[in-house]
């Protein structure tokens, strides 16, 4: 198994939650699960970088829409009312400078 990024050898690196074998590149330390092409040859290793961003007040509608889809909530769900979400994520607390969540 070779890394598709730097073409170095990879070593076994445990298993994912579904039991698939994971590999780690010995040179660049990228990890992933190999995929198999239709002809049966090992293809690339999947790698996804994690990027975290703080939610801003102007993202409120997008946050509510996301939560509504994830929880499959009806339009009148109390916990997804705009004023409640505004309070939960953006209103300051007297004992904390950050958000409530």
C-alpha positions as CSV (number, residue, x, y, z in Angstrom):
1,X,0.0,0.0,0.0
2,X,1.4,3.4,-1.0
3,X,0.2,6.9,-0.1
4,X,-1.3,8.6,-3.1
5,X,0.0,12.0,-1.9
6,X,3.7,11.3,-1.4
7,X,4.0,7.7,-2.8
8,X,5.6,6.4,0.4
9,X,4.9,3.1,2.0
10,X,1.9,2.9,4.4
11,X,1.5,0.9,7.6
12,X,-1.5,-0.6,9.2
13,X,-3.2,1.9,11.6
14,X,-6.1,0.1,13.3
15,X,-9.7,-0.1,12.0
16,X,-12.5,2.3,11.6
17,X,-15.9,2.0,13.3
18,X,-17.1,-0.3,10.5
19,X,-14.2,-2.7,10.8
20,X,-12.4,-1.5,7.7
21,X,-8.6,-1.6,7.9
22,X,-7.0,1.9,8.2
23,X,-3.5,2.8,7.0
24,X,-1.1,5.6,7.9
25,X,1.7,7.0,5.6
26,X,5.1,6.6,7.2
27,X,6.3,9.8,5.7
28,X,3.5,12.4,5.7
29,X,1.3,10.7,8.4
30,X,-1.9,10.9,6.4
31,X,-4.4,8.2,7.4
32,X,-7.2,6.7,5.5
33,X,-9.0,3.6,4.1
34,X,-8.0,2.3,0.8
35,X,-10.6,2.1,-1.9
36,X,-10.7,-0.6,-4.5
37,X,-11.2,0.2,-8.2
38,X,-13.6,-1.9,-10.3
39,X,-10.6,-3.8,-11.7
40,X,-9.6,-4.8,-8.1
41,X,-6.5,-2.7,-7.8
42,X,-6.0,-0.6,-4.7
43,X,-6.7,3.0,-5.5
44,X,-6.2,6.1,-3.3
45,X,-6.4,6.6,0.4
46,X,-9.3,8.9,1.5
47,X,-8.2,11.8,3.6
48,X,-10.3,14.7,4.8
49,X,-9.0,17.7,6.7
50,X,-11.1,19.0,9.6
51,X,-11.8,22.7,9.6
52,X,-13.7,24.3,12.5
53,X,-15.3,27.7,12.3
54,X,-17.2,29.6,15.0
55,X,-20.8,30.2,14.1
56,X,-21.7,33.9,13.6
57,X,-25.0,35.6,14.2
58,X,-25.4,36.2,10.5
59,X,-25.4,32.4,10.1
60,X,-28.5,32.0,12.2
61,X,-30.9,31.0,9.4
62,X,-28.4,28.4,8.0
63,X,-27.9,27.0,11.5
64,X,-31.7,26.6,12.1
65,X,-32.1,25.0,8.7
66,X,-29.3,22.5,9.4
67,X,-30.7,21.6,12.8
68,X,-34.2,21.2,11.3
69,X,-32.9,18.8,8.7
70,X,-30.8,16.8,11.2
71,X,-33.5,16.5,13.8
72,X,-36.3,16.1,11.2
73,X,-38.2,18.7,13.2
74,X,-41.5,20.3,12.3
75,X,-41.6,24.0,11.5
76,X,-43.1,24.9,14.9
77,X,-40.5,23.0,17.0
78,X,-39.8,25.2,20.0
79,X,-36.0,24.5,20.2
80,X,-35.6,25.8,16.6
81,X,-37.5,29.1,17.0
82,X,-35.2,31.8,15.9
83,X,-35.3,33.7,19.2
84,X,-34.5,30.6,21.1
85,X,-31.5,29.7,18.8
86,X,-30.3,33.3,19.0
87,X,-30.4,33.1,22.8
88,X,-28.7,29.7,22.9
89,X,-25.8,30.5,20.6
90,X,-25.2,34.2,20.7
91,X,-26.5,36.0,23.8
92,X,-23.8,36.7,26.4
93,X,-23.8,35.2,29.8
94,X,-22.7,37.1,32.9
95,X,-20.4,34.3,33.9
96,X,-18.9,33.4,30.5
97,X,-17.6,35.3,27.5
98,X,-18.2,32.6,25.0
99,X,-21.5,31.2,23.5
100,X,-23.8,29.0,25.5
101,X,-23.0,26.0,23.3
